[in-house]
Amino acid sequence: MGFSFTFSEYDNGRQTATAFYTTGSAAQTREPRGDMLIEATPVGFDTNARAVQAGPVRLFIGKRSDPFFADADGVLHWLIDGQKGDFQWTGTDTFAGANILSITLEVPDDMLGPGPIGAWVTISLRRDGVLVPMDRGGNPSFNPILNADDIKKEFNATDPVDDVKNYLQPLSETLQRHGYCARGSHGCGTHPAT
């Protein structure tokens, strides 16, 4: 199944969003497909934004305080210094006081289908009638921090089904450079028996 959202142009502090829901092979495309849940609902750019009923789902699109905590300084030192497993915790919340534009859905269980449930999010911009991939995320989200700069755009343009084939080796090499090893590996630290 898939949920898609399209947005109007931002105009004079205002923008609207339209939400779609689809299942099956139609959910495997970046183009919005399926049933329209709500059309042209306002995007909230202030703290007064509220959720709206959109067919069988509740939908919120707008600004909220960013609940994510990240010690980006510690991570950057870990990546740049290349020390094996030497993450220097600074205790600084990089996102403290920041806001985030959110899309939040509350859906009935039957719309999600049988488990397990995975997540894949893409952000595309329509240019000359074609959707151009700009960013994507999933669980886990490693592209912003662990992928090398020269493959970030390529990663954003691909689908998760190819991630193991395309990115397992470079991601593994990055983690191993910092002292992490695959289970069962020899010579790169101790791991409890699993």
C-alpha positions in Angstrom: 0.0 0.0 0.0 1.1 3.6 -0.4 0.2 7.1 0.6 1.2 9.9 -1.7 1.0 13.7 -1.1 1.2 16.5 -3.7 1.6 20.1 -2.8 0.6 23.3 -4.5 3.2 26.0 -5.1 4.0 28.0 -2.0 2.3 31.4 -2.5 2.3 34.4 -0.1 2.6 32.2 3.0 0.0 29.6 1.8 0.2 26.1 0.4 -2.2 23.2 0.1 -1.7 19.4 0.0 -3.7 16.6 -1.6 -3.4 13.0 -0.2 -3.8 9.8 -2.1 -4.0 6.1 -1.0 -3.4 3.1 -3.2 -2.5 -0.6 -3.0 -0.8 -3.3 -5.1 1.5 -2.5 -8.0 0.1 1.1 -8.2 1.8 1.7 -4.8 5.2 1.0 -6.3 5.5 4.2 -8.3 6.6 7.7 -7.4 3.6 9.2 -9.2 0.5 9.7 -7.0 -2.1 7.1 -7.7 -5.3 5.6 -6.2 -8.1 7.1 -4.2 -8.0 10.8 -3.3 -8.3 11.0 0.5 -8.5 14.8 0.7 -7.9 17.6 -1.8 -6.3 21.0 -1.3 -6.1 20.9 2.5 -4.1 23.8 3.9 -0.6 23.2 5.1 -0.1 24.6 8.6 2.9 27.0 8.9 2.1 28.2 12.5 1.3 26.6 15.8 -2.4 26.8 15.1 -2.3 24.0 12.5 -4.7 21.1 13.4 -5.3 17.6 12.0 -8.2 17.1 9.5 -10.4 14.1 8.7 -9.4 12.8 5.3 -11.7 9.9 4.4 -11.0 7.2 6.8 -7.8 8.7 8.1 -6.8 11.7 10.2 -4.1 13.8 8.5 -1.8 16.5 9.8 0.5 18.5 7.5 2.3 21.4 9.1 5.0 22.7 11.4 5.8 21.2 14.8 8.7 21.3 17.3 11.3 18.8 16.2 11.3 15.9 18.7 14.4 14.3 17.3 17.6 14.4 19.4 20.9 14.1 17.6 24.4 14.8 18.8 25.6 15.9 15.3 28.9 17.2 16.7 29.8 13.9 18.2 28.8 12.0 15.0 30.8 14.4 12.8 33.9 13.9 14.9 33.4 10.1 14.7 33.1 10.3 10.9 35.9 12.8 10.3 38.4 11.5 12.8 38.1 7.9 11.7 38.8 6.5 15.1 37.6 3.0 15.6 34.4 3.2 17.6 35.5 6.5 19.2 32.3 8.4 19.4 32.8 11.5 21.5 29.5 12.2 23.2 29.1 16.0 23.5 25.5 16.0 24.9 24.6 18.8 22.6 21.1 18.5 20.9 21.7 19.8 17.4 18.0 20.2 16.9 17.0 21.9 20.1 14.6 24.8 19.3 14.2 23.7 15.7 11.0 23.0 13.9 10.1 20.4 11.4 7.4 20.3 8.7 5.5 17.0 9.3 3.1 14.7 7.5 1.3 12.6 10.1 -1.4 10.0 9.3 -3.7 8.1 11.7 -5.1 5.2 9.7 -7.4 2.2 10.4 -5.5 -1.1 10.7 -7.2 -2.6 7.6 -5.6 0.0 5.4 -2.2 -1.2 6.4 -2.7 -4.8 5.3 -1.0 -7.8 7.0 2.4 -7.2 8.7 5.2 -6.7 8.9 5.1 -3.0 8.2 8.1 -1.2 6.6 8.5 2.4 5.7 9.9 4.1 2.6 9.6 7.8 2.0 10.6 9.7 -1.2 10.5 13.4 -1.9 10.4 14.4 -5.5 10.1 17.7 -7.4 8.2 17.9 -10.6 10.5 19.4 -13.3 9.3 19.6 -16.9 6.5 17.2 -16.2 8.8 14.5 -14.7 9.2 13.7 -11.0 12.9 14.1 -10.1 13.9 12.3 -6.9 15.4 14.7 -4.3 15.6 12.6 -1.1 14.4 9.4 0.4 14.5 7.8 3.8 13.4 4.6 5.4 14.2 2.5 8.4 17.1 2.7 9.1 17.9 6.1 7.7 21.7 6.1 7.0 22.0 8.2 3.8 22.4 11.7 5.5 25.3 10.6 7.7 26.9 7.4 6.5 26.7 7.4 2.7 29.6 9.1 1.0 28.8 12.5 -0.6 29.5 11.1 -4.1 26.7 8.5 -3.8 24.0 10.5 -2.0 22.2 11.6 -5.2 22.4 8.1 -6.7 21.0 6.6 -3.5 18.1 9.1 -3.5 17.2 8.1 -7.1 17.1 4.4 -6.4 14.5 2.2 -4.8 15.0 0.2 -1.5 14.7 -3.1 -3.2 18.2 -2.6 -4.6 19.8 -1.3 -1.4 21.6 -4.5 -0.3 23.1 -5.0 -3.8 24.1 -1.3 -4.3 25.0 -0.1 -0.8 25.8 -3.0 1.6 29.5 -3.0 0.7 30.2 0.8 1.0 28.1 1.1 4.1 29.8 -1.9 5.7 33.2 -0.4 4.9 32.3 2.9 6.5 31.1 1.1 9.7 34.1 -1.2 9.8 36.4 1.8 9.4 34.9 3.0 12.7 35.3 -0.3 14.5 32.0 -2.0 13.8 32.0 -5.6 12.4 29.5 -8.0 10.9 28.5 -10.8 13.3 30.7 -13.7 12.9 33.6 -11.7 11.5 37.1 -12.6 12.8 39.8 -10.2 13.8 37.7 -7.0 14.3 36.7 -7.1 17.9 34.7 -9.3 20.2 31.0 -10.0 19.9 28.8 -12.0 22.2 27.7 -15.3 20.8 24.4 -15.1 19.0 
